[in-house]
Amino acid sequence: MKTVIGVIIVALVVWGIWTWMDRDEAVVPQVNQEENNSEAGGTELATREFTINASNFSFSDSEIEVNKGERVRITLTNTVGTHDLVVEGYDVRTQILQTGESETIEFIADESGTFEYYCSIGNHRAMGMTGTLTVNE
């Protein structure tokens, strides 16, 4: 029994260290070509995919840049605490996520400009849990 508990503790420590070290990695967008028959008359839209990790008062990536007309797919993975992600100006948001949960939101970047994304939980936004979505013309 002591061996099983020891193995579980070691596994949790290794997982915790790996999670801590992985939190500062930059988000690398993936671009896919996808056919969208319901919008843009059957033309192909580029899909930009981002994965953002949420931890105590910070997102792993504070800047996202896409082109107008692209489909944007953001997966929020909550590594610590309770968080969500709201994209101002696009009326999209994740549900409130607990530690270990993920959710993906998707929208068409149909307006150019700079938009803030943030965590709306408590004072997280005021504490700096924000980022910038830039949509280029």
C-alpha positions as a LaTeX table, in Angstrom:
\begin{tabular}{lrrr}
\hline
Residue & $x$ (\AA) & $y$ (\AA) & $z$ (\AA) \\
\hline
Met1 & 0.00 & 0.00 & 0.00 \\
Lys2 & 2.86 & 2.39 & 0.83 \\
Thr3 & 4.38 & 1.69 & $-2.59$ \\
Val4 & 1.16 & 2.63 & $-4.39$ \\
Ile5 & 0.88 & 5.89 & $-2.43$ \\
Gly6 & 4.55 & 6.65 & $-3.15$ \\
Val7 & 4.07 & 6.08 & $-6.88$ \\
Ile8 & 1.00 & 8.34 & $-6.91$ \\
Ile9 & 2.87 & 11.12 & $-5.08$ \\
Val10 & 5.84 & 10.89 & $-7.47$ \\
Ala11 & 3.49 & 10.96 & $-10.49$ \\
Leu12 & 1.70 & 14.06 & $-9.14$ \\
Val13 & 5.01 & 15.84 & $-8.48$ \\
Val14 & 6.30 & 15.06 & $-11.99$ \\
Trp15 & 3.00 & 16.19 & $-13.54$ \\
Gly16 & 3.10 & 19.42 & $-11.48$ \\
Ile17 & 6.67 & 20.21 & $-12.55$ \\
Trp18 & 5.86 & 19.46 & $-16.20$ \\
Thr19 & 2.77 & 21.69 & $-16.06$ \\
Trp20 & 4.73 & 24.52 & $-14.41$ \\
Met21 & 7.54 & 24.37 & $-16.98$ \\
Asp22 & 5.13 & 24.11 & $-19.94$ \\
Arg23 & 3.08 & 27.20 & $-19.04$ \\
Asp24 & 5.39 & 29.74 & $-20.72$ \\
Glu25 & 5.47 & 28.11 & $-24.16$ \\
Ala26 & 4.40 & 30.38 & $-26.99$ \\
Val27 & 1.23 & 29.64 & $-28.86$ \\
Val28 & 2.01 & 28.41 & $-32.35$ \\
Pro29 & $-0.97$ & 28.80 & $-34.66$ \\
Gln30 & $-1.89$ & 26.02 & $-37.01$ \\
Val31 & $-3.37$ & 27.01 & $-40.34$ \\
Asn32 & $-5.72$ & 24.62 & $-42.10$ \\
Gln33 & $-7.76$ & 25.11 & $-45.24$ \\
Glu34 & $-11.39$ & 24.17 & $-44.68$ \\
Glu35 & $-14.37$ & 24.39 & $-46.99$ \\
Asn36 & $-17.22$ & 26.44 & $-45.63$ \\
Asn37 & $-20.33$ & 26.02 & $-47.74$ \\
Ser38 & $-22.69$ & 27.94 & $-45.47$ \\
Glu39 & $-20.61$ & 31.12 & $-45.41$ \\
Ala40 & $-18.73$ & 32.93 & $-48.18$ \\
Gly41 & $-20.58$ & 30.99 & $-50.89$ \\
Gly42 & $-18.58$ & 27.77 & $-50.70$ \\
Thr43 & $-15.14$ & 29.37 & $-50.78$ \\
Glu44 & $-12.34$ & 28.04 & $-48.63$ \\
Leu45 & $-11.57$ & 29.84 & $-45.40$ \\
Ala46 & $-8.28$ & 29.51 & $-43.57$ \\
Thr47 & $-8.67$ & 28.23 & $-40.02$ \\
Arg48 & $-6.26$ & 29.56 & $-37.41$ \\
Glu49 & $-6.03$ & 27.39 & $-34.32$ \\
Phe50 & $-4.64$ & 28.55 & $-30.98$ \\
Thr51 & $-4.30$ & 26.78 & $-27.64$ \\
Ile52 & $-4.14$ & 29.05 & $-24.61$ \\
Asn53 & $-3.42$ & 27.83 & $-21.09$ \\
Ala54 & $-5.04$ & 29.68 & $-18.20$ \\
Ser55 & $-3.32$ & 29.75 & $-14.81$ \\
Asn56 & $-3.28$ & 32.08 & $-11.82$ \\
Phe57 & $-4.00$ & 35.55 & $-13.29$ \\
Ser58 & $-2.36$ & 34.88 & $-16.66$ \\
Phe59 & $-2.85$ & 33.38 & $-20.09$ \\
Ser60 & 0.03 & 31.53 & $-21.75$ \\
Asp61 & $-0.30$ & 33.78 & $-24.79$ \\
Ser62 & $-1.18$ & 37.45 & $-24.60$ \\
Glu63 & $-1.28$ & 38.17 & $-28.35$ \\
Ile64 & $-3.11$ & 36.50 & $-31.21$ \\
Glu65 & $-2.91$ & 37.79 & $-34.77$ \\
Val66 & $-5.16$ & 36.70 & $-37.65$ \\
Asn67 & $-6.38$ & 38.06 & $-40.98$ \\
Lys68 & $-9.88$ & 39.36 & $-41.61$ \\
Gly69 & $-12.12$ & 36.60 & $-42.93$ \\
Glu70 & $-10.25$ & 33.74 & $-41.27$ \\
Arg71 & $-11.96$ & 31.24 & $-39.03$ \\
Val72 & $-10.47$ & 31.46 & $-35.52$ \\
Arg73 & $-10.51$ & 28.43 & $-33.24$ \\
Ile74 & $-9.25$ & 28.98 & $-29.67$ \\
Thr75 & $-8.94$ & 26.14 & $-27.18$ \\
Leu76 & $-8.69$ & 27.31 & $-23.58$ \\
Thr77 & $-7.12$ & 24.80 & $-21.20$ \\
Asn78 & $-7.40$ & 25.68 & $-17.53$ \\
Thr79 & $-4.29$ & 24.48 & $-15.70$ \\
Val80 & $-4.97$ & 26.07 & $-12.28$ \\
Gly81 & $-8.01$ & 27.64 & $-10.62$ \\
Thr82 & $-11.31$ & 28.76 & $-12.16$ \\
His83 & $-11.22$ & 30.70 & $-15.43$ \\
Asp84 & $-12.99$ & 31.52 & $-18.67$ \\
Leu85 & $-12.12$ & 33.41 & $-21.84$ \\
Val86 & $-14.21$ & 36.23 & $-23.31$ \\
Val87 & $-13.40$ & 37.84 & $-26.69$ \\
Glu88 & $-14.66$ & 41.41 & $-26.64$ \\
Gly89 & $-16.29$ & 42.59 & $-29.85$ \\
Tyr90 & $-17.10$ & 39.09 & $-31.12$ \\
Asp91 & $-19.67$ & 37.95 & $-28.57$ \\
Val92 & $-17.89$ & 34.64 & $-27.94$ \\
Arg93 & $-16.84$ & 33.13 & $-24.64$ \\
Thr94 & $-16.04$ & 29.81 & $-23.03$ \\
Gln95 & $-17.95$ & 28.43 & $-20.12$ \\
Ile96 & $-16.37$ & 28.75 & $-16.68$ \\
Leu97 & $-13.72$ & 26.04 & $-16.48$ \\
Gln98 & $-12.24$ & 24.29 & $-13.46$ \\
Thr99 & $-8.66$ & 22.98 & $-13.20$ \\
Gly100 & $-7.97$ & 20.44 & $-15.94$ \\
Glu101 & $-10.95$ & 21.36 & $-18.13$ \\
Ser102 & $-10.79$ & 22.65 & $-21.72$ \\
Glu103 & $-13.21$ & 24.21 & $-24.15$ \\
Thr104 & $-12.93$ & 25.36 & $-27.75$ \\
Ile105 & $-14.62$ & 28.44 & $-29.19$ \\
Glu106 & $-14.80$ & 29.29 & $-32.87$ \\
Phe107 & $-15.75$ & 32.38 & $-34.86$ \\
Ile108 & $-15.09$ & 34.19 & $-38.12$ \\
Ala109 & $-12.82$ & 37.24 & $-37.77$ \\
Asp110 & $-15.10$ & 39.47 & $-39.84$ \\
Glu111 & $-14.09$ & 42.82 & $-38.33$ \\
Ser112 & $-10.57$ & 44.23 & $-38.49$ \\
Gly113 & $-9.06$ & 45.94 & $-35.48$ \\
Thr114 & $-7.71$ & 45.17 & $-32.05$ \\
Phe115 & $-9.89$ & 43.34 & $-29.54$ \\
Glu116 & $-9.22$ & 42.39 & $-25.94$ \\
Tyr117 & $-9.74$ & 38.89 & $-24.62$ \\
Tyr118 & $-9.87$ & 38.33 & $-20.88$ \\
Cys119 & $-10.96$ & 36.19 & $-17.95$ \\
Ser120 & $-14.22$ & 37.50 & $-16.50$ \\
Ile121 & $-13.93$ & 35.67 & $-13.16$ \\
Gly122 & $-13.77$ & 38.00 & $-10.14$ \\
Asn123 & $-10.94$ & 40.50 & $-10.51$ \\
His124 & $-8.83$ & 38.35 & $-12.85$ \\
Arg125 & $-9.12$ & 40.88 & $-15.69$ \\
Ala126 & $-8.00$ & 43.71 & $-13.41$ \\
Met127 & $-5.10$ & 41.53 & $-12.23$ \\
Gly128 & $-3.81$ & 41.34 & $-15.81$ \\
Met129 & $-5.47$ & 38.20 & $-17.15$ \\
Thr130 & $-5.94$ & 39.74 & $-20.59$ \\
Gly131 & $-4.69$ & 39.41 & $-24.13$ \\
Thr132 & $-5.02$ & 41.09 & $-27.51$ \\
Leu133 & $-6.60$ & 39.71 & $-30.66$ \\
Thr134 & $-5.42$ & 41.65 & $-33.73$ \\
Val135 & $-7.43$ & 41.18 & $-36.91$ \\
Asn136 & $-5.50$ & 42.51 & $-39.93$ \\
Glu137 & $-7.32$ & 43.85 & $-42.98$ \\
\hline
\end{tabular}
